[in-house]
């Protein structure tokens, strides 16, 4: 007796597909069979002949529940992931109170977010300039032992609880992280250049949307990547460039691979499909991110980077902000609005529509950049990112022919905006399966609609029972785990807006808390393979 049979699944076989039935036992893939006659299972899920990928991974999210719950809590963030066909997310250490740079802070975050999670999740570890200055680098190895998958460092400022690194501090961080064998991901923008040209354009009176992108030069990313490559070569650290926005960046990473360095990169759907002149003119602060949107030439060069292997996989940098207090607050302009957009729900559809369906990406490459490569890079393969017997039964089922238009009002993310608004896509997630359980289906019925006021209070608005006592030392320094941004937010005084939004999210088939924490399985390194 099997737990589940996923019938009529069209699975990838290199660049072709084959129709099969997938057997699931104890949340793992137990086999594949052509004919299910006489095979018993407790449940049958019909994939309807749709393309069925190994569960997709977004390895770069900022869900911000702990400290900034007005922006995106872990429930709405993972609901957005499930609706977008993402079965595993890897959340960043920076956007929480406190930020995550020690094992105790990791445990606090894990306890805080677990009751809300709808998909499986892993964590990045953290290392900052403050850790270097204060002699706290022992936390790096301790985080590795606990199971983080990588470390994040910022060359430009992020949030006050996560100080940036200057050049020698970054070198010290690289040296320490190299000892763990794990990647160090850097936000690659030269701070001095960005700061100078932002102030220069401000003095010139520029407040138009494109000014933001023009101030944060392509050259600022280029020289930051070059410095990171030099530091990686010197220390032996595994450099990873997060949310890479430029075509020249892809070429630099490709050259580094050719020299035998363990350097990798990711890009995001918005860097493949949007350009700053059009999107920032139309949407202004709603298209403001860092690094900024670039040009149509960069779009095409990044697609080529995905094809040739200089860009290793996709991620989203999902980091939305509150419209009322952080994007369009009174007196804000393009310089003072907060830089961040959502993305976890639209990543897979964009890659299907604009990549696979339009012939930019082969099927095998699609599987690599949405699933396999991130799982390997972060050491969670073959538990995740694989369609092997014994792997977690995670699947993203896609209707390749369904046409639809991106509407922020229908997305699960709490922010209510996206610079992809109005984009017409061909290909939509039909079902998302996590560990053999259907967690999302493209219809209106949702478990979240059934949440009572008591459920919402307990799971969303209050921290888990006993958390204050378990982490009383942290609470002494960070009372209530609240940020000043949350204290000044619209949703703090209007929690009913959050409740209404959650109850209106469509298609979710499991209750909050179904998602599980995934520790790193091993240290794995992607092959330095380029295709020309």
Long-range contacts (C-beta under 8 A, 24 or more apart in sequence): 1-40, 1-41, 1-42, 2-30, 2-39, 2-40, 2-41, 2-42, 3-27, 3-41, 3-42, 3-43, 3-436, 4-41, 4-42, 4-43, 4-44, 4-45, 4-393, 4-436, 4-437, 5-36, 5-39, 5-41, 5-43, 5-44, 5-45, 6-44, 6-45, 6-46, 6-47, 6-52, 6-393, 6-395, 6-433, 7-36, 7-44, 7-45, 7-46, 7-47, 8-46, 8-47, 8-48, 8-49, 9-47, 9-50, 9-52, 9-395, 9-397, 10-47, 10-49, 10-50, 10-51, 10-52, 11-52, 11-53, 11-387, 12-51, 12-53, 12-363, 12-364, 12-367, 12-387, 14-363, 14-364, 15-362, 15-363, 15-364, 16-363, 17-51, 17-363, 19-49, 22-52, 22-393, 22-395, 24-393, 24-436, 27-392, 27-393, 27-435, 27-436, 27-437, 28-389, 28-390, 28-391, 28-392, 28-393, 28-435, 28-436, 29-387, 29-388, 29-389, 29-390, 29-391, 29-392, 29-393, 30-389, 31-389, 45-431, 45-433, 45-438, 47-395, 47-397, 47-430, 47-431, 48-397, 48-399, 48-430, 50-397, 50-398, 50-399, 50-400, 50-430, 50-431, 51-397, 51-398, 51-400, 52-395, 52-396, 52-397, 52-398, 53-85, 53-366, 53-367, 53-370, 53-371, 53-395, 53-396, 53-397, 53-398, 54-367, 54-371, 54-372, 54-384, 54-385, 54-386, 54-387, 54-391, 54-394, 54-395, 54-396, 55-85, 55-86, 55-87, 55-88, 55-371, 55-384, 55-385, 55-392, 55-394, 55-395, 55-396, 55-432, 55-433, 55-434, 56-84, 56-85, 56-86, 56-87, 56-347, 56-348, 56-370, 56-371, 56-396, 57-86, 57-87, 57-88, 57-89, 57-90, 57-313, 57-370, 57-371, 57-374, 57-375, 57-384, 57-385, 58-84, 58-86, 58-88, 58-89, 58-90, 58-314, 58-315, 58-316, 58-318, 58-343, 58-344, 58-347, 59-89, 59-90, 59-149, 59-266, 59-313, 59-315, 59-374, 59-377, 59-378, 60-90, 60-92, 60-242, 60-243, 60-266, 60-268, 60-315, 60-316, 60-317, 60-318, 61-89, 61-90, 61-91, 61-92, 61-316, 61-317, 61-318, 61-319, 61-344, 62-91, 62-92, 62-94, 62-95, 62-317, 62-318, 62-319, 62-340, 63-89, 63-91, 63-95, 63-113, 63-318, 64-95, 64-96, 64-319, 65-96, 65-112, 65-113, 65-116, 66-96, 66-97, 66-108, 66-109, 66-112, 66-113, 66-481, 67-95, 67-96, 67-97, 67-98, 67-161, 67-478, 67-481, 67-482, 67-483, 67-486, 68-95, 68-96, 68-97, 68-483, 68-485, 68-486, 69-460, 69-486, 69-491, 69-498, 70-322, 70-325, 70-485, 70-486, 70-489, 70-490, 70-491, 70-492, 71-95, 71-319, 71-320, 71-321, 71-322, 71-326, 71-414, 71-415, 72-318, 72-320, 72-342, 72-413, 72-414, 72-415, 73-116, 73-414, 73-460, 73-498, 74-113, 74-116, 74-117, 75-116, 75-117, 75-118, 75-448, 75-459, 75-460, 75-502, 75-512, 76-412, 76-413, 76-414, 76-501, 76-502, 76-505, 77-318, 77-344, 77-413, 78-116, 78-117, 78-118, 78-119, 78-121, 78-515, 79-118, 79-412, 79-448, 79-502, 79-505, 79-508, 80-318, 80-342, 80-344, 80-345, 80-411, 80-412, 80-413, 81-118, 81-119, 81-344, 81-345, 82-118, 82-119, 82-412, 82-432, 82-434, 82-439, 82-440, 82-507, 82-508, 83-345, 83-411, 83-412, 83-429, 83-432, 83-440, 83-505, 83-506, 83-507, 83-508, 84-344, 84-345, 84-346, 84-347, 84-348, 84-349, 84-429, 85-348, 85-349, 85-396, 85-397, 85-398, 85-429, 85-432, 85-440, 86-119, 86-344, 86-347, 86-348, 86-396, 86-432, 87-119, 87-120, 87-384, 87-394, 87-395, 87-396, 87-432, 87-433, 87-434, 87-439, 88-119, 88-120, 88-121, 88-122, 88-375, 88-380, 88-384, 88-394, 88-518, 89-119, 89-120, 89-121, 89-122, 89-344, 90-121, 90-122, 90-123, 90-124, 90-149, 90-150, 90-374, 90-378, 91-121, 91-122, 91-123, 91-124, 92-124, 92-152, 93-123, 93-124, 93-125, 93-126, 93-152, 93-162, 94-126, 94-152, 94-154, 94-158, 94-159, 94-161, 94-162, 95-158, 95-159, 95-162, 95-319, 96-161, 96-481, 97-161, 97-478, 97-481, 97-482, 97-483, 98-161, 98-474, 98-477, 98-478, 98-481, 99-126, 99-128, 99-159, 99-161, 99-162, 100-124, 100-125, 100-126, 101-125, 101-126, 101-127, 101-128, 101-131, 101-136, 101-139, 101-143, 102-136, 102-139, 102-142, 102-143, 103-139, 103-142, 103-143, 103-145, 103-146, 104-471, 104-473, 104-474, 105-474, 106-143, 106-146, 106-148, 107-471, 108-467, 108-470, 108-471, 108-474, 110-517, 111-464, 111-467, 111-470, 111-471, 112-463, 112-464, 112-467, 112-481, 114-464, 114-513, 114-515, 114-517, 115-459, 115-464, 115-512, 115-513, 116-459, 116-460, 116-512, 116-513, 117-512, 117-513, 117-514, 117-515, 117-516, 118-439, 118-508, 118-510, 118-512, 118-514, 118-515, 119-432, 119-434, 119-439, 119-515, 120-384, 120-392, 120-394, 120-434, 120-435, 120-515, 120-516, 120-517, 120-518, 121-515, 121-516, 121-517, 121-518, 122-147, 122-148, 122-149, 122-378, 122-380, 122-517, 122-518, 122-519, 122-520, 123-147, 123-148, 123-149, 123-517, 124-148, 124-149, 124-150, 124-151, 124-152, 124-185, 125-149, 125-150, 125-151, 125-152, 125-182, 126-151, 126-152, 126-162, 127-151, 127-152, 127-153, 127-165, 127-173, 127-176, 127-177, 127-184, 128-153, 128-154, 128-162, 128-163, 128-164, 128-165, 129-163, 129-164, 129-165, 129-166, 129-169, 130-163, 131-173, 132-165, 132-169, 132-172, 132-173, 133-169, 137-172, 137-173, 137-176, 140-173, 140-176, 140-177, 140-179, 140-180, 141-176, 141-179, 141-180, 144-180, 144-182, 146-519, 147-519, 147-520, 148-182, 148-520, 149-182, 149-183, 149-378, 149-379, 149-380, 149-520, 150-182, 150-183, 150-184, 150-185, 150-240, 150-378, 151-177, 151-182, 151-183, 151-184, 151-185, 152-184, 152-185, 152-186, 152-187, 152-242, 153-184, 153-185, 153-186, 153-187, 154-186, 154-187, 155-186, 155-187, 155-188, 155-189, 155-190, 155-191, 155-224, 156-187, 156-189, 156-191, 156-194, 156-290, 157-191, 158-187, 159-483, 161-483, 164-191, 166-191, 167-227, 170-227, 170-228, 170-231, 171-231, 171-234, 171-235, 174-231, 174-232, 174-234, 174-235, 174-237, 174-239, 175-235, 175-237, 177-237, 177-238, 178-235, 178-236, 178-237, 178-238, 181-238, 181-523, 182-238, 182-379, 182-520, 182-523, 183-238, 183-239, 183-240, 183-264, 183-377, 183-378, 184-237, 184-238, 184-239, 184-240, 185-240, 185-241, 185-242, 186-224, 186-228, 186-239, 186-240, 186-241, 186-242, 187-242, 187-243, 187-290, 188-221, 188-224, 188-225, 188-228, 188-241, 188-242, 188-244, 188-249, 188-291, 189-216, 189-220, 189-221, 189-224, 189-290, 189-291, 190-219, 190-220, 190-221, 190-223, 190-224, 190-227, 193-217, 193-219, 193-220, 193-223, 194-220, 198-335, 202-335, 207-333, 207-334, 207-335, 208-280, 208-281, 208-334, 209-276, 209-280, 209-281, 209-282, 209-283, 209-284, 209-285, 209-287, 209-288, 209-334, 210-276, 210-277, 210-280, 210-281, 211-334, 211-335, 212-276, 212-280, 212-288, 212-292, 212-334, 212-335, 212-339, 213-276, 213-280, 213-292, 213-293, 213-294, 214-276, 216-290, 216-291, 216-292, 218-246, 218-248, 218-294, 218-298, 221-245, 221-246, 221-248, 221-249, 221-291, 222-246, 222-248, 222-249, 222-252, 225-249, 225-252, 225-253, 226-252, 228-263, 229-256, 229-261, 229-263, 232-256, 232-261, 232-262, 232-263, 233-259, 233-261, 238-262, 238-263, 238-264, 238-525, 239-263, 239-264, 240-264, 240-265, 240-266, 240-377, 241-265, 241-266, 242-266, 242-315, 242-317, 243-267, 243-268, 243-271, 243-291, 243-315, 243-317, 244-271, 244-291, 244-302, 244-311, 245-271, 245-291, 245-292, 245-293, 245-294, 245-298, 246-291, 246-294, 246-298, 246-301, 246-302, 247-294, 247-297, 247-298, 247-300, 247-301, 247-302, 247-304, 247-305, 248-301, 250-301, 250-302, 250-304, 250-305, 250-310, 250-311, 251-301, 251-305, 251-310, 253-305, 253-310, 253-311, 254-305, 254-308, 254-309, 254-310, 254-530, 257-309, 257-310, 257-528, 257-530, 258-528, 258-530, 260-528, 261-528, 262-525, 262-528, 264-312, 264-377, 264-526, 265-305, 265-310, 265-311, 265-312, 266-311, 266-312, 266-313, 266-314, 266-315, 266-374, 267-302, 267-305, 267-306, 267-311, 267-314, 267-315, 268-314, 268-315, 268-316, 268-317, 268-343, 268-347, 269-314, 269-316, 269-343, 269-346, 269-347, 269-350, 269-351, 269-420, 270-341, 270-343, 270-419, 270-420, 271-298, 271-299, 271-302, 272-299, 272-302, 272-303, 272-350, 272-354, 272-355, 273-299, 273-350, 273-354, 273-420, 273-423, 274-299, 274-419, 274-420, 275-299, 279-419, 280-334, 283-419, 283-421, 284-334, 284-337, 285-327, 285-328, 285-332, 285-334, 285-337, 285-338, 286-327, 286-341, 286-417, 286-418, 286-419, 287-341, 287-419, 288-334, 288-337, 288-338, 288-339, 288-340, 288-341, 289-317, 289-319, 289-339, 289-340, 289-341, 290-339, 293-419, 303-355, 303-360, 303-361, 306-355, 306-360, 306-361, 306-365, 306-369, 307-360, 307-361, 307-365, 307-531, 308-530, 308-531, 308-532, 309-529, 309-530, 309-531, 310-530, 311-369, 312-369, 312-373, 312-374, 312-377, 312-526, 313-368, 313-369, 313-370, 313-373, 313-374, 313-377, 314-347, 314-351, 314-369, 314-370, 314-374, 315-347, 315-374, 316-342, 316-343, 316-344, 316-347, 317-341, 317-343, 318-342, 318-343, 318-344, 318-413, 320-413, 320-414, 320-415, 320-417, 321-415, 322-415, 322-489, 322-490, 322-491, 323-415, 323-416, 323-417, 324-489, 324-490, 324-491, 325-485, 325-488, 325-489, 325-490, 326-485, 326-489, 327-417, 341-417, 341-418, 341-419, 342-411, 342-413, 342-415, 342-417, 342-418, 343-418, 344-413, 345-411, 345-412, 345-413, 346-406, 346-411, 346-418, 346-420, 348-396, 348-398, 348-429, 349-404, 349-425, 349-427, 349-428, 349-429, 350-420, 350-423, 350-425, 352-398, 352-400, 352-425, 352-426, 352-427, 353-425, 353-426, 353-427, 354-425, 356-400, 356-427, 357-400, 357-426, 357-427, 370-396, 371-396, 373-526, 376-524, 376-526, 377-524, 377-525, 377-526, 378-520, 378-524, 379-520, 379-521, 379-522, 379-523, 379-524, 380-518, 380-520, 380-521, 381-521, 381-524, 383-518, 383-521, 384-518, 392-434, 392-435, 393-433, 393-435, 393-436, 394-433, 394-434, 394-435, 395-431, 395-432, 395-433, 396-429, 396-432, 396-433, 397-429, 397-430, 397-431, 397-432, 397-433, 398-427, 398-428, 398-429, 398-430, 399-427, 399-428, 399-429, 399-430, 399-442, 400-426, 400-427, 401-426, 401-427, 402-426, 402-427, 402-428, 402-430, 404-428, 410-506, 412-505, 412-506, 412-508, 414-498, 414-501, 434-510, 434-514, 434-515, 435-516, 437-509, 437-510, 437-514, 438-509, 438-510, 439-508, 439-509, 439-510, 439-514, 440-507, 440-508, 440-509, 441-507, 441-509, 442-507, 443-506, 443-507, 444-506, 444-507, 445-506, 445-507, 445-509, 446-505, 446-506, 446-507, 446-508, 446-509, 447-508, 447-509, 447-510, 447-511, 448-502, 448-503, 448-505, 448-508, 448-512, 449-503, 449-504, 449-505, 451-502, 451-503, 451-512, 453-499, 456-498, 456-499, 456-502, 459-512, 459-513, 460-498, 460-499, 460-502, 461-495, 461-498
